[in-house]
Amino acid sequence: LRRNIFSREVGATLKMVSLTSVTYDKSGMPEAWFKVGKARATKKTQRGVKFSVSIHEIEVIDIQPRSVLLLVDGAVTEIMLGQSLADAMEMPAGA
């Protein structure tokens, strides 16, 4: 499934997803923490986890100390700590 990542609706939705932390659980497995949506709820994920944000399907491919590799609607994207998903996907200004 491919979406027009440059549409206003898609850009606004992706701006509401940001990578806030990379940490490790009790068993030593890396976790990526995201702030998601208008409520900025924390979403904790690990490798292989799939989740949806509005119309977007997101899968965590790999977690590194300062970045996370994601599959977003079929497109491979690397997001850095503190970055929004829109910025990671290089959304144009005003989108």
Secondary structure, DSSP 8 states (H G I E B T S, - for coil): ----TTSHHHHHHHHTEEEEEEEE-TTS-EEEEEEETTTTEEEEE-TT-EEEETTEEEEEEEE-SSEEEEEETTEEEEEETT-BHHHHTT--TT-
